[in-house]
Amino acid sequence: MINNIKYIGSKGEKKAKEFLISNKHKIINTNFHSPYGEIDIISLDNGTLVFIEVKTRSTNLDSALNSISISKRKKISKTASYFLSKNHQYEHLYTRFDVIIILTHDNHVILKHIKEAFTPIF
């Protein structure tokens, strides 16, 4: 079961990455780990550093959005801060926290990109 969830998640992250590249994002890092957590995708979008959480679900949009709890947002925020502390070349850039939701149902894929989905929480 856990391997299946990881497989579905990695397929969703691949689709999200392809979507971002097709929309002129430059991928900086994927699956960036810190002592606080992980960020699925880090990209540059017209000079903005974007930290992206990807959620892949077979249910509905609300289920995916509700899975990004305050605790999860804190972990992403701290991981973003950690990333910036290790990559000084990006410190001067505006940052944004996006969510990409991928819904899969009956061989249909719906991708929703929510820009500025949340503000950082520390």
N, C-alpha and C positions, 0 to 999 in steps of 0.2 A: 504493500500500500504506500509506504513512504517513498520507495523508488519511483512509483507511478506518479506521485505528487511532484517529485523533483523533476521528472521527465516532462510533465505538463508545464511546470514552471519554466524550465529551460527553453521549451518550444515557444512559450509566450514571450520570454525575454528576447529570443531570436527575432520574432515577428516585430516586437517593439523597436529593436535596433534597426531592422530593415526600414521600418516606417520613418524613424528619425533620420536616417541617412538619406532617404528619398525626399525628406523635407529640409535638407541642407544642414542638418546638425553634424558636427564633427565629434565622433565618439572619442572621449578621453580615456575612459576606464569602464570596465564592467565588473560586477561582483566585487566591488571594493570593500575590503574588510578592515575593521578597526577593533580596538578593545570594546567598543560600545555596540557594534552591530555591523550591518552591511548595507551598501547602497547598490541597487541593481545596475543602474547606468548613470554615468556622469558624461555630460556632453557640453559642447559649446554651440550656442544658437545666437548668431549675430552679436558676438561679444559678451553674451550672458552665459555664465556658468550654471548649468542646469543639473540638479540632482533629481533622479527619476526613480520612483518606486513603480514596479510593474506587478499587476495583479491579474492572474489568469483564472477565470472561473467558467463553470458550465451553467451557473445559475444566473442571477440578475445583477444589474449594475449596483443596486443598493447594497447587496451582499459584499461585493468587492470593495466599495467605498467604506462600509462599516468595519471592514477588517483592518483598516489603517487607524488603529487606536491612538490615544494620546501617548501611551507608552511607546508605540512604534514610531510616532512622529518625533519623540524625544531622542530615540536611538538614531534615527536618520539625521536629525539636527546635530547631534554630538559627533556622529561619523563624518558629516560634512565639515564640521569645524576641524576635526582631526585631519581630514584630507587637505584642507587649506593650510594647516600648520606644517604639513609635510611637502606641500607644493606651492611655494611662495610665489611662483610666477602667475598664479591665479588670484592672489589676495586682493588685487585692485578691481576685480570684476564684480559687477552686479550679480547676485545669485538668485536662483529661483528654484522652487520645489514643485515638481510636477508629478502627476500620477498618470500612468497609462494602464487602462483596463482593457483586457482582451476577454471577450465572451465567446465561448465556443459552444455551438449547439447544432446537432444534426449536420455536421460538415460545413456549417456556416461560421464565419469568423467576423466578429464586430470589434473594431478597435476604437476606443475613445481616449483622446489625449486631453487631459485636464491640466492646463497651464496654471501656475500659481495656485495649486490645489491646497496648500497650507503654508503658514508662516512658521519659521523655526521656533522650537520650544526647547529651552534649556533647563 
